[in-house]
Amino acid sequence: MIRHLGSSLTDVTYVFDEPTTGLHLADVEQLLGLLDRLVNPGTSVIVIEHHQAVMAHADLATARCTLTGEYLAAYVGT
């Protein structure tokens, strides 16, 4: 499920709920590219996901001050 929240194209929040369900690994890579293109000033992208590759792609992977951030940093090898 995808939700678009906002009244203009310059101040938008996108919420994705488990967008990788049923996707092949190659499709997950394409999805990550799409999510990267959506993120820009004034736009927020929130992804609720259990797929480790998607979680590791998030900003949270650089936040080693949390247990999740620590785990994701180890997963990506940083």
PyMOL commands that set and color helices and strands:
alter all, ss='L'
color gray80, all
select helices_A, chain A and resi 25-38+52-57+59-62+67-76
alter helices_A, ss='H'
color red, helices_A
select strands_A, chain A and resi 2-5+12-17+43-48
alter strands_A, ss='S'
color yellow, strands_A
deselect
rebuild
show_as cartoon
